[in-house]
Amino acid sequence: MLGLLELQHAFAAGLRGAPHDADAWAASDRVPAEARLSLYRINARTVFEQALAATYAVVRERVGDDYFRQLVHFYRRAHPSRSGDLHEVGRRFPEFLSSHLAGTPYSWLAELAALEWAVAEAGVAPDAAVASLRSLSGVPPAAVAGVRLRLVPSLRLLSASVPVLTVWRANQGDSARPVVDLDAGPEFVQVHRSAAGVQLRGAQAAEFAFVIAIARGESIEAAIDESGLPVDRLAPVLRDLFEDEAVAEVVAPAAAPMPSQGCTGHPT
């Protein structure tokens, strides 16, 4: 008789279509062992495909159901589910598409999938308190350059060589899909979750580089120097970060104590 661990391995192998001896552990007087296993196999494949389709709805829309089903088949063979959390099913899909579609006209879909994964990740990231713009206005002007901003855990920053945000937006809702020029150049996208849900914002290259530096823990002054952000763009970029509820905390230099008010939490 098979032990529990051996039985689990044999059952998993059977679900994946690997060689197995179902008769040894799925015997039935009325239904053949292989037929019983087939029911589980179909169910596992369907759940896997549905989970992937829910996360990568725009990729699916772009390639069509039949081709998406083919991609799911090859992806599942390469990266079978190893978690009871269906969210984890899609974690390696962008990586898979990058390899599977390399050198084809569809290679850009890997970057679109990376954006959709960022949206999915933002949706399940931990909650955080949100700092208001008043928190920054309370810092003495001479000390603002040394301020650091701790951004919310849900923030994801994505750069793509093709206009993935434009494609993503064009495929929302039920209206007619406008044609997107894939040669329009790169796009830089900030994704995070606010009280209103997951938000996506496009950014210029220097603005994006500034936010990356801030997210890495650089001061405002260092982030400006590193990104090349024009000084006249600083105020609008900071305002957007606060109004988008992307800032969790304002960390002022030690010599500039922060006011006690200005932070609010939000439900997500």
C-alpha positions, -999 to 999 in steps of 0.1 A, spaced: 0 0 0 12 35 -9 21 58 20 4 92 21 33 112 6 37 86 -22 0 88 -28 0 126 -30 29 125 -55 12 99 -76 -20 118 -77 -2 151 -86 16 133 -114 -17 120 -127 -32 155 -127 -3 168 -147 -6 139 -172 27 123 -161 31 85 -160 12 70 -131 -5 39 -120 -40 50 -112 -53 15 -108 -32 11 -77 -49 39 -58 -80 49 -76 -98 16 -81 -135 15 -83 -160 -13 -90 -181 10 -113 -158 37 -128 -124 29 -143 -95 45 -124 -84 65 -153 -119 79 -159 -121 90 -122 -87 107 -124 -97 124 -156 -125 143 -138 -99 157 -114 -75 165 -142 -101 185 -162 -111 204 -130 -75 212 -121 -68 224 -157 -100 245 -158 -93 262 -124 -58 269 -134 -69 285 -167 -97 305 -150 -73 319 -124 -48 329 -151 -75 345 -173 -88 365 -143 -53 380 -137 -44 384 -174 -77 395 -189 -62 420 -213 -36 395 -226 -64 371 -232 -84 398 -249 -55 406 -272 -47 370 -283 -82 355 -282 -95 325 -262 -80 297 -283 -44 311 -283 -46 320 -247 -57 284 -239 -26 272 -258 -4 296 -238 -19 283 -205 -12 248 -215 25 254 -221 28 276 -191 12 250 -168 36 224 -181 66 247 -174 53 261 -141 27 239 -124 9 254 -94 28 249 -62 6 268 -39 -29 266 -26 -33 303 -33 -47 308 -68 -32 343 -69 2 326 -71 -7 308 -103 2 338 -125 34 349 -108 57 336 -135 35 342 -165 53 374 -177 86 356 -174 72 326 -194 58 349 -221 92 367 -224 109 333 -232 80 316 -251 73 345 -274 109 358 -278 117 367 -314 80 368 -324 57 397 -332 40 390 -299 70 393 -276 56 426 -263 28 407 -246 53 399 -218 54 436 -209 16 438 -210 15 408 -187 40 424 -163 16 454 -160 -13 431 -153 7 413 -127 16 446 -111 -21 454 -109 -28 420 -93 0 424 -68 -11 459 -58 -46 445 -52 -34 420 -25 -5 441 -10 -7 449 28 -27 480 39 -9 511 51 -17 544 67 -17 573 42 1 606 48 -15 639 38 1 667 20 -1 687 53 27 664 66 51 678 40 39 714 44 48 713 81 85 707 73 106 739 74 115 750 38 152 747 44 148 710 54 125 698 26 155 688 4 164 662 31 129 647 34 124 611 26 90 596 17 80 561 26 56 549 -1 27 525 3 35 488 1 11 484 -29 32 506 -51 46 489 -82 67 508 -108 69 494 -144 88 506 -174 79 491 -208 93 495 -243 58 496 -257 26 516 -247 13 490 -223 -8 514 -202 -25 527 -234 -32 491 -244 -45 483 -209 -68 513 -209 -81 506 -244 -92 471 -233 -112 482 -202 -150 481 -204 -173 469 -232 -169 497 -257 -151 492 -291 -114 487 -288 -94 515 -303 -63 506 -323 -31 512 -304 2 520 -322 27 497 -306 55 517 -321 45 548 -301 74 543 -278 79 534 -241 56 541 -212 63 544 -175 36 533 -151 29 537 -114 4 512 -100 -9 513 -64 -40 507 -44 -59 536 -28 -92 537 -10 -109 538 -44 -91 506 -56 -61 499 -77 -49 530 -96 -26 533 -126 -9 565 -136 15 572 -165 46 592 -160 73 609 -180 108 593 -178 123 618 -154 92 617 -131 93 579 -131 131 579 -123 124 604 -94 97 581 -79 120 551 -82 147 569 -63 122 580 -36 109 544 -34 145 532 -28 148 556 1 166 586 -14 159 621 -1 140 645 -23 173 663 -32 191 631 -40 162 619 -61 161 651 -81 199 648 -88 196 612 -97 166 615 -120 173 648 -136 137 659 -128 133 696 -136 128 716 -105 95 731 -118 81 695 -121 88 687 -84 57 702 -69 33 685 -94 50 651 -89 48 654 -51 12 666 -52 2 636 -74 19 612 -50 0 626 -20 -33 630 -38 -30 594 -52 -26 582 -16 8 567 -25 27 582 4 26 563 37 49 585 58 70 617 55 104 613 72 120 646 79 156 652 87 164 647 124 168 685 129 133 691 116 107 673 139 74 665 122 40 678 133 19 652 151 -11 655 128 -15 648 91 -18 610 87 -50 592 81 -57 555 74 -80 543 46 -99 510 42 -90 489 12 
